[in-house]
Amino acid sequence: MKLNAIHHVAIIVSDIQAAKDFYVHKLGFEIIRENYREQRKDWKLDLKVGDGAETIELEIFAELNPPKRVNRPEACGLRHLAFYVEDIEKAVTDLNKLGIACEPIRLDEYTQRKMTFFFDPDGLPLELHE
């Protein structure tokens, strides 16, 4: 078996409007489709991340009263979601202008690439990696 690429990443959020504002209006991801699923009483928002062969989908599920995220990033499961950027300083400046705070930029000790973290409305760690 050969796994060719990541097709999508799925996350659960507590507030669909807050998530939509953050991921669509602030981070700029394009909506592919948005559906309320009556049988599950939840929202599903599919977003486009990247272009061409690099495109993946970010699936956002909004459920009523989901369990809170474990506050340690080292807990089993998704640790963080990382996005590649060409200019990390510009990306951090852009996020700061939107009221999104970032941790100080640092170098990955193995790759020597610049990186930083910020958080979505539910506290999911998001990384920028240059």
CYANA upper distance limits for C-alpha pairs under 8 A (distance plus 0.5 A):
  6 ILE  CA     56 ILE  CA      7.16
  7 HIS  CA     56 ILE  CA      5.71
  7 HIS  CA     57 GLU  CA      6.84
  8 HIS  CA     56 ILE  CA      5.78
  8 HIS  CA     57 GLU  CA      4.88
  8 HIS  CA     58 LEU  CA      6.02
  8 HIS  CA     59 GLU  CA      7.24
  9 VAL  CA     56 ILE  CA      8.31
  9 VAL  CA     57 GLU  CA      6.94
  9 VAL  CA     58 LEU  CA      5.54
  9 VAL  CA     59 GLU  CA      6.52
 10 ALA  CA     58 LEU  CA      6.37
 10 ALA  CA     59 GLU  CA      4.94
 10 ALA  CA     60 ILE  CA      6.34
 10 ALA  CA     61 PHE  CA      7.89
 11 ILE  CA     58 LEU  CA      8.21
 11 ILE  CA     59 GLU  CA      6.82
 11 ILE  CA     60 ILE  CA      5.68
 11 ILE  CA     61 PHE  CA      6.73
 12 ILE  CA     60 ILE  CA      6.35
 12 ILE  CA     61 PHE  CA      5.22
 12 ILE  CA     62 ALA  CA      6.25
 12 ILE  CA     63 GLU  CA      7.59
 12 ILE  CA     66 PRO  CA      8.14
 13 VAL  CA     19 ALA  CA      7.37
 13 VAL  CA     60 ILE  CA      7.37
 13 VAL  CA     61 PHE  CA      6.60
 13 VAL  CA     62 ALA  CA      5.43
 13 VAL  CA     63 GLU  CA      7.37
 13 VAL  CA     66 PRO  CA      8.02
 13 VAL  CA    122 ASP  CA      6.97
 14 SER  CA     62 ALA  CA      6.18
 14 SER  CA     63 GLU  CA      6.72
 14 SER  CA     64 LEU  CA      7.29
 14 SER  CA     65 ASN  CA      7.07
 14 SER  CA     66 PRO  CA      6.81
 14 SER  CA    122 ASP  CA      7.41
 15 ASP  CA     19 ALA  CA      6.66
 15 ASP  CA     62 ALA  CA      6.68
 15 ASP  CA     63 GLU  CA      8.43
 16 ILE  CA     20 LYS  CA      6.43
 16 ILE  CA     43 TRP  CA      7.54
 16 ILE  CA     61 PHE  CA      8.30
 16 ILE  CA     62 ALA  CA      5.93
 17 GLN  CA     21 ASP  CA      6.55
 18 ALA  CA     22 PHE  CA      6.64
 18 ALA  CA    121 PRO  CA      7.27
 19 ALA  CA     23 TYR  CA      6.40
 19 ALA  CA     24 VAL  CA      8.44
 19 ALA  CA    120 ASP  CA      8.17
 19 ALA  CA    121 PRO  CA      7.22
 20 LYS  CA     24 VAL  CA      5.84
 20 LYS  CA     25 HIS  CA      7.46
 21 ASP  CA     25 HIS  CA      5.38
 21 ASP  CA     26 LYS  CA      6.85
 22 PHE  CA     26 LYS  CA      5.47
 22 PHE  CA     27 LEU  CA      6.76
 22 PHE  CA    120 ASP  CA      7.62
 22 PHE  CA    121 PRO  CA      7.90
 23 TYR  CA     27 LEU  CA      5.42
 23 TYR  CA     28 GLY  CA      6.85
 23 TYR  CA     29 PHE  CA      6.51
 24 VAL  CA     28 GLY  CA      5.20
 24 VAL  CA     29 PHE  CA      5.28
 24 VAL  CA     30 GLU  CA      6.85
 24 VAL  CA     31 ILE  CA      7.72
 24 VAL  CA     47 LEU  CA      8.47
 25 HIS  CA     29 PHE  CA      8.14
 26 LYS  CA     95 LEU  CA      8.36
 26 LYS  CA     98 LEU  CA      7.25
 29 PHE  CA     47 LEU  CA      6.45
 29 PHE  CA     48 LYS  CA      6.32
 29 PHE  CA     49 VAL  CA      6.53
 30 GLU  CA     47 LEU  CA      5.95
 30 GLU  CA     48 LYS  CA      5.67
 30 GLU  CA     49 VAL  CA      7.89
 31 ILE  CA     45 LEU  CA      7.80
 31 ILE  CA     46 ASP  CA      6.59
 31 ILE  CA     47 LEU  CA      5.10
 31 ILE  CA     48 LYS  CA      6.82
 32 ILE  CA     45 LEU  CA      8.32
 32 ILE  CA     46 ASP  CA      5.92
 32 ILE  CA     47 LEU  CA      5.83
 32 ILE  CA     48 LYS  CA      6.75
 33 ARG  CA     45 LEU  CA      6.59
 33 ARG  CA     46 ASP  CA      5.85
 33 ARG  CA     47 LEU  CA      7.79
 34 GLU  CA     43 TRP  CA      7.91
 34 GLU  CA     44 LYS  CA      6.32
 34 GLU  CA     45 LEU  CA      4.97
 34 GLU  CA     46 ASP  CA      6.78
 35 ASN  CA     43 TRP  CA      6.27
 35 ASN  CA     44 LYS  CA      5.83
 35 ASN  CA     45 LEU  CA      7.01
 36 TYR  CA     41 LYS  CA      7.76
 36 TYR  CA     42 ASP  CA      6.40
 36 TYR  CA     43 TRP  CA      4.93
 36 TYR  CA     44 LYS  CA      6.86
 37 ARG  CA     41 LYS  CA      6.21
 37 ARG  CA     42 ASP  CA      5.94
 37 ARG  CA     43 TRP  CA      6.46
 37 ARG  CA     44 LYS  CA      7.79
 38 GLU  CA     42 ASP  CA      7.39
 41 LYS  CA     63 GLU  CA      7.78
 41 LYS  CA     64 LEU  CA      8.30
 42 ASP  CA     61 PHE  CA      7.43
 42 ASP  CA     62 ALA  CA      6.06
 42 ASP  CA     63 GLU  CA      5.49
 42 ASP  CA     64 LEU  CA      7.61
 43 TRP  CA     60 ILE  CA      8.43
 43 TRP  CA     61 PHE  CA      6.17
 43 TRP  CA     62 ALA  CA      5.54
 43 TRP  CA     63 GLU  CA      7.42
 44 LYS  CA     59 GLU  CA      7.42
 44 LYS  CA     60 ILE  CA      6.13
 44 LYS  CA     61 PHE  CA      5.16
 44 LYS  CA     62 ALA  CA      7.02
 45 LEU  CA     59 GLU  CA      6.38
 45 LEU  CA     60 ILE  CA      5.48
 45 LEU  CA     61 PHE  CA      6.98
 46 ASP  CA     57 GLU  CA      6.89
 46 ASP  CA     58 LEU  CA      6.30
 46 ASP  CA     59 GLU  CA      5.08
 46 ASP  CA     60 ILE  CA      6.72
 47 LEU  CA     57 GLU  CA      5.96
 47 LEU  CA     58 LEU  CA      5.56
 47 LEU  CA     59 GLU  CA      6.86
 47 LEU  CA     60 ILE  CA      8.40
 48 LYS  CA     55 THR  CA      7.23
 48 LYS  CA     56 ILE  CA      6.76
 48 LYS  CA     57 GLU  CA      5.48
 48 LYS  CA     58 LEU  CA      7.01
 49 VAL  CA     55 THR  CA      6.05
 49 VAL  CA     56 ILE  CA      5.88
 49 VAL  CA     57 GLU  CA      6.32
 49 VAL  CA     58 LEU  CA      7.28
 50 GLY  CA     54 GLU  CA      6.24
 50 GLY  CA     55 THR  CA      4.92
 50 GLY  CA     56 ILE  CA      7.11
 51 ASP  CA     55 THR  CA      5.21
 69 ARG  CA    122 ASP  CA      8.29
 69 ARG  CA    123 GLY  CA      8.08
 69 ARG  CA    124 LEU  CA      8.25
 70 VAL  CA     75 ALA  CA      7.43
 73 PRO  CA     79 ARG  CA      5.60
 73 PRO  CA     80 HIS  CA      7.79
 73 PRO  CA    125 PRO  CA      8.26
 74 GLU  CA     79 ARG  CA      6.77
 75 ALA  CA     79 ARG  CA      7.69
 79 ARG  CA    125 PRO  CA      7.95
 80 HIS  CA    124 LEU  CA      7.22
 80 HIS  CA    125 PRO  CA      5.49
 80 HIS  CA    126 LEU  CA      6.11
 80 HIS  CA    127 GLU  CA      7.44
 81 LEU  CA    125 PRO  CA      7.18
 81 LEU  CA    126 LEU  CA      5.47
 81 LEU  CA    127 GLU  CA      6.58
 82 ALA  CA    126 LEU  CA      6.21
 82 ALA  CA    127 GLU  CA      4.79
 82 ALA  CA    128 LEU  CA      6.26
 82 ALA  CA    129 HIS  CA      7.19
 83 PHE  CA    126 LEU  CA      8.11
 83 PHE  CA    127 GLU  CA      6.52
 83 PHE  CA    128 LEU  CA      5.55
 83 PHE  CA    129 HIS  CA      6.55
 84 TYR  CA    128 LEU  CA      6.43
 84 TYR  CA    129 HIS  CA      5.39
 84 TYR  CA    130 GLU  CA      6.25
 85 VAL  CA     91 ALA  CA      7.80
 85 VAL  CA    128 LEU  CA      6.94
 85 VAL  CA    129 HIS  CA      6.52
 85 VAL  CA    130 GLU  CA      5.59
 86 GLU  CA    130 GLU  CA      6.03
 87 ASP  CA     91 ALA  CA      6.82
 87 ASP  CA    130 GLU  CA      6.94
 88 ILE  CA     92 VAL  CA      6.56
 88 ILE  CA    114 LYS  CA      7.62
 88 ILE  CA    115 MET  CA      7.82
 88 ILE  CA    128 LEU  CA      7.43
 88 ILE  CA    129 HIS  CA      7.66
 88 ILE  CA    130 GLU  CA      6.35
 89 GLU  CA     93 THR  CA      6.69
 90 LYS  CA     94 ASP  CA      6.57
 91 ALA  CA     95 LEU  CA      6.65
 92 VAL  CA     96 ASN  CA      6.55
 92 VAL  CA    102 CYS  CA      7.16
 93 THR  CA     97 LYS  CA      6.74
 94 ASP  CA     98 LEU  CA      7.09
 95 LEU  CA     99 GLY  CA      7.01
 95 LEU  CA    100 ILE  CA      5.59
 95 LEU  CA    101 ALA  CA      7.44
 95 LEU  CA    102 CYS  CA      8.19
 96 ASN  CA    100 ILE  CA      5.47
 96 ASN  CA    101 ALA  CA      6.11
 96 ASN  CA    102 CYS  CA      7.85
100 ILE  CA    118 PHE  CA      7.80
101 ALA  CA    118 PHE  CA      6.78
102 CYS  CA    116 THR  CA      7.17
102 CYS  CA    117 PHE  CA      6.19
102 CYS  CA    118 PHE  CA      5.17
102 CYS  CA    119 PHE  CA      8.44
103 GLU  CA    116 THR  CA      6.23
103 GLU  CA    117 PHE  CA      5.95
103 GLU  CA    118 PHE  CA      6.88
104 PRO  CA    116 THR  CA      6.80
105 ILE  CA    114 LYS  CA      6.96
105 ILE  CA    115 MET  CA      6.10
105 ILE  CA    116 THR  CA      5.36
106 ARG  CA    114 LYS  CA      6.08
106 ARG  CA    115 MET  CA      6.02
106 ARG  CA    116 THR  CA      6.89
107 LEU  CA    111 THR  CA      8.38
107 LEU  CA    112 GLN  CA      5.77
107 LEU  CA    113 ARG  CA      5.86
107 LEU  CA    114 LYS  CA      5.05
107 LEU  CA    115 MET  CA      6.56
108 ASP  CA    112 GLN  CA      5.46
108 ASP  CA    113 ARG  CA      5.87
108 ASP  CA    114 LYS  CA      6.77
108 ASP  CA    115 MET  CA      7.15
113 ARG  CA    129 HIS  CA      7.56
113 ARG  CA    130 GLU  CA      6.41
114 LYS  CA    129 HIS  CA      6.54
114 LYS  CA    130 GLU  CA      5.85
115 MET  CA    127 GLU  CA      7.38
115 MET  CA    128 LEU  CA      5.98
115 MET  CA    129 HIS  CA      5.02
115 MET  CA    130 GLU  CA      6.77
116 THR  CA    127 GLU  CA      6.15
116 THR  CA    128 LEU  CA      5.91
116 THR  CA    129 HIS  CA      7.39
117 PHE  CA    125 PRO  CA      6.96
117 PHE  CA    126 LEU  CA      6.02
117 PHE  CA    127 GLU  CA      4.88
117 PHE  CA    128 LEU  CA      6.76
118 PHE  CA    125 PRO  CA      6.43
118 PHE  CA    126 LEU  CA      5.79
118 PHE  CA    127 GLU  CA      6.90
119 PHE  CA    123 GLY  CA      5.65
119 PHE  CA    124 LEU  CA      5.87
119 PHE  CA    125 PRO  CA      5.17
119 PHE  CA    126 LEU  CA      5.97
120 ASP  CA    124 LEU  CA      5.83
120 ASP  CA    125 PRO  CA      7.29
120 ASP  CA    126 LEU  CA      7.53
